[in-house]
Amino acid sequence: MPLTPAQSVARLLLEIEAVHIRPQQPFTLTSGTFSPVYVDCRKIIGFPRARTAVIDFAVQNIAENIGYEQIDAVAGGETAGIPYAAWLADRLGLPMLYVRKKPKGFGRNAQIEGHFKDGDRVLLVEDLASQGSSKITFINALREAGARCDHTLVVFFYAALTGSLQVLDDLNVTLHYLSTWKEVLEVADIDSRIASADLAEVRSFLANPDAWSKAHGGP
């Protein structure tokens, strides 16, 4: 049976070894939660064929869920979102922006680089989302500068953490994503790429991230 687009992205992440599993030395997510697994979407930039495929899937996602003519510019969040924004803007024939976490502190003291007009509809692009909190700074910066930001797109969404969409819902921003843990686990089973003990830890974490984090010394 052919893979779905989300499963295809998951397979790409597994093929380039962007999925790291380390139950004994948990990773700390942006939210502060301890996790036995981390997806490093930054690795995609070093694999030209993989990144071309990911951008293909991103363009398809935009066409199906947002609409080509509903976006006036593409913005990347500092720093992981910048290459994705550049590739997507190029593919869509749109202006590209990038947003700093804070104003640079000298010169024009700019937080947003690039050009856009008041009211332009800007798609914020990042590599991944866990609880969405890291998007707040970028979304607020764009809106305060006069842009509309109603959509954000990521390559990977954890889709497991408590309140993972509430932050964005409160900002009236829709999250779009190419793949989640569901697809990674499905492909891992198909391809037998991950040891059964590691898969068990990941499934335990996904079933109750807060409990797993606390049991392993996290908040």
C-alpha positions in Angstrom: 0.0 0.0 0.0 1.4 3.4 -0.9 2.5 5.7 1.9 0.5 8.8 2.7 2.3 12.2 2.4 2.7 12.3 6.2 4.2 8.8 6.2 6.5 9.7 3.4 7.8 12.7 5.4 8.2 10.4 8.4 10.2 7.9 6.3 12.5 10.7 5.1 13.1 11.8 8.7 14.0 8.2 9.6 16.2 7.7 6.5 18.4 10.8 7.3 18.5 9.8 11.0 16.7 12.9 12.1 14.8 10.9 14.7 17.0 10.6 17.9 15.9 8.2 20.7 17.7 8.5 24.0 15.5 7.3 27.0 18.4 7.3 29.4 19.5 10.9 28.7 16.2 12.6 27.9 16.0 15.6 25.6 14.5 18.8 26.9 11.8 20.2 24.6 11.2 24.0 24.2 8.2 23.6 26.6 10.6 22.2 29.3 9.2 18.7 29.1 11.7 15.8 29.2 11.4 13.5 26.1 13.0 10.2 25.2 13.0 11.3 21.6 13.8 14.3 19.5 13.3 15.1 15.8 16.1 17.3 14.4 14.5 18.8 11.3 17.6 20.9 10.8 19.3 17.9 9.3 17.0 18.1 6.2 19.0 21.1 4.9 22.0 18.8 4.3 20.0 16.3 2.2 19.0 18.0 -1.1 16.7 15.2 -2.3 15.0 15.0 1.0 14.5 18.7 1.3 13.1 18.9 -2.2 10.6 16.3 -1.3 9.7 18.0 2.0 9.0 21.3 0.1 6.9 19.4 -2.4 4.8 18.1 0.4 4.6 21.6 2.0 3.4 23.1 -1.2 0.8 20.4 -1.5 -0.3 21.0 2.1 -0.6 24.8 1.4 -2.7 24.2 -1.7 -5.1 21.9 0.1 -5.4 23.6 3.4 -4.7 27.3 2.9 -4.8 28.2 -0.8 -2.0 29.6 -2.9 -3.7 33.0 -3.3 -4.3 33.3 0.5 -0.6 34.1 1.2 1.2 37.3 0.3 4.6 36.4 1.9 6.4 33.6 3.7 8.3 34.3 7.0 10.8 32.0 8.7 11.3 32.1 12.4 14.9 32.5 13.7 16.8 30.3 13.0 15.4 26.9 12.0 12.5 28.3 10.0 14.6 30.5 7.7 15.8 27.9 5.1 12.2 26.5 4.8 10.8 30.0 4.3 13.4 30.7 1.6 12.6 27.5 -0.3 8.9 27.8 0.0 8.9 31.5 -1.0 11.0 30.6 -4.0 8.7 27.8 -5.0 5.5 29.9 -4.5 7.0 33.0 -6.1 6.4 35.1 -3.0 8.5 37.5 -0.9 10.5 35.9 1.9 10.9 37.4 5.4 12.6 36.3 8.5 11.7 37.1 12.1 14.2 37.4 15.0 13.4 36.3 18.5 14.0 39.9 19.5 15.2 43.2 17.8 18.8 43.0 16.9 19.7 46.0 19.1 21.7 48.1 16.6 21.2 49.8 13.3 17.5 49.9 12.4 16.9 47.7 15.5 14.8 45.5 13.1 13.1 42.3 14.3 11.7 41.5 10.8 13.9 41.4 7.7 12.5 41.6 4.2 9.7 43.7 2.7 5.9 43.5 3.1 3.0 45.9 3.2 0.4 46.5 6.0 -2.2 43.9 5.9 -0.2 41.3 3.9 -1.1 37.8 4.8 2.1 36.1 6.0 2.6 32.4 6.5 5.0 31.7 9.4 7.2 28.6 8.7 9.2 26.7 11.3 10.8 23.3 11.5 8.7 21.8 14.3 6.1 22.5 17.0 5.7 20.8 20.4 3.3 23.1 22.3 3.3 26.1 20.0 4.8 28.5 22.6 7.9 29.3 20.5 5.6 30.7 17.8 4.1 33.5 20.0 7.1 35.9 19.7 7.2 35.6 15.9 3.4 35.9 15.4 3.2 38.9 17.7 6.1 40.6 16.0 4.5 40.1 12.6 1.2 41.4 13.7 2.7 44.4 15.6 4.5 45.3 12.3 1.2 45.4 10.4 1.0 41.9 8.9 -1.7 39.3 9.2 -0.6 36.0 10.5 -3.4 33.4 10.6 -1.4 30.3 9.6 1.8 28.6 10.6 3.4 25.5 9.0 5.9 23.1 10.4 7.6 20.0 9.1 6.9 18.0 12.3 4.3 18.4 15.1 4.7 16.4 18.3 0.8 16.2 18.6 1.1 14.6 22.1 1.8 17.3 24.7 -0.9 18.7 26.9 -2.4 21.9 25.5 -0.3 21.5 22.3 -2.6 23.6 20.2 -4.2 25.9 22.9 -1.6 28.6 22.6 -2.1 28.9 18.9 -5.9 28.6 19.2 -5.8 31.5 21.7 -4.0 33.6 19.0 -6.5 32.5 16.3 -3.7 30.9 14.3 -4.1 27.5 12.5 -1.2 25.1 12.7 -0.4 23.0 9.6 2.1 20.2 9.7 3.6 17.6 7.4 4.1 14.7 9.8 3.6 13.6 13.5 4.7 10.8 15.8 1.7 8.7 14.6 3.3 8.4 11.1 6.9 8.0 12.5 5.7 5.0 14.5 3.7 3.6 11.6 6.7 3.7 9.3 9.1 2.5 12.0 6.9 -0.6 12.2 6.8 -1.1 8.4 10.5 -0.7 8.0 11.7 -2.2 11.3 14.0 0.8 11.8 13.8 1.2 15.6 14.6 -1.3 18.3 11.5 -2.6 20.1 12.7 -1.3 23.5 13.1 2.2 22.1 9.7 2.1 20.5 8.2 1.1 23.8 9.7 4.1 25.5 8.5 6.4 22.8 5.0 5.0 23.0 5.1 5.3 26.8 6.0 9.0 26.4 3.4 9.7 23.8 0.7 8.0 25.9 1.4 10.4 28.8 4.2 12.9 28.2 3.8 14.6 31.5 4.0 11.4 33.5 7.0 10.2 31.5 8.8 13.5 32.0 8.3 13.5 35.7 9.3 9.9 36.1 12.6 10.7 34.4 13.5 13.8 36.4 11.7 16.4 34.3 9.1 19.1 35.4 
